């Protein structure tokens, strides 16, 4: 009797697991980046993702992979650096991230030198400009 109950519970868990998974579609763009299509509402199916892609000229005919949302990187902090992992899924392009960081620093240094500003002056100017937006 206990064995039957255990099997029944295991079967129910296996059946219910997909109900709690959130499938997303990761589209691999020609520029090396990725686009992620999230379900708009609960119960979306793969056919809904196919429809979204068919209606979008940027996404039509692009390679894609359907995966559980939990397989995405844990935060969107490095979203601009998500690329296709040859082994499957998404990886963060740390080389591009470092290159962009160095380019941003070089640009900041150029502005500082041109205007003869200190780091503090530059940060204060940045805050003022942000307030004006």
N, C-alpha and C positions, 0 to 999 in steps of 0.2 A: 504494500500500500504506500509506504513512504517513498519507495523507488518511483512509483507512478506519479506521485505528487511532485517529486523532484524533476522528473522528465517534463511534466506539464508546465511547471514554473520556468524551466529552461526554454521550452518551446515558446512560451508567451514572451519571454525576454527577447528572444531572437526575432520574433515577429514584430515586437514593439520598437526595437532599436532603430529601424529606418524611419519610424515616425518622429523620432526626436532628433535625427540628423538633419542638418540644414545643408543641402547640396547647393553649390555655387558653380557657375561656369567661368573658367579662366580662359580668356582668349589671348593667344600669343600674337602680338602685332608685328608687322614687318619691321618696325623701328627697334625691335628688341624688347620693348616694354610689354606689359600685360594689362588687359582690361578685365575687371571682375564683374560679372553680372550676378546680382543678388536677387533672390525671389522677392517679388513685390508683396506677395501675400502668402500666407500659409497654404500649403497644398499645391504650390506651383510644381509643374512637371517638366521633364526634359523637353517635351514638345513646346512648352512655353518659352524656354530658352531658345529653341530652334526658331521660333517665330520672331523673337526679338532680334536675333542675328540676321534673319532674312530681310527684315525691315530696315536694317541699318547698313548703308553702303560701306561704312568704315569697317564693319565686322564681318560682312558676308564673305564667305569662302576662306576665312582665316582659320588656322588650326586652333583647336581648343581642347580642353580637358575638363571633365566634370569631376568635382571632388567635394569632400566634406569641408565645410567652412573651418573646422578646427585644423585643417592642414595648411591654412594660410599662415603667414608670419603672424606672431601674436599681437603686434601693434602695427598701426598704419604710419608710424614715424618715418620709416624709410620707403614709403609707398612709391616715390619717384624712381627708386632703384630696384624694384621688383623685376626680375627677368625669369625666363624659362630655365629650369634646371634640367639638363639632359637626362638625368635619372628619373625625372618626373616631378611635377609640382613646381614650386616657385623658390627661387633663391634671391638673395640680396646681392647686387653687384657692388661689392665693397670698393673695387678699384675705381669705378665711376664716381662713387660717393666721395672718395678721397680726392679725386681729380677736381670735382666740383667745389669741394671745401677749399682746396688750394687756390683755385681760380677766384673764389669769393674773397679770400684773404688778400690776394694780389690786387684785386679791384679796390678793396678797402684801403690798402696801403697806398695805392696810387692817388686816391682821393685825399687821404691824409697829407701826403707829401705836397700835392698840388695846392691845397688850401692851408698848408702849415698848421694842421690841427693835431691835437693830442688824441689819444684813445678816448679820453673823457669827453673832449669837445665833440668828437664824432658821434659818440653815443647820445649826447644831449641833442645834437642836431637831428639824429635819427628819431628820437622821441618827439621832437617838435613836429617833424614832417609827418609822423604817424598820427599825431593829434589833428593835423590839418585835413586828413583824409575824410 
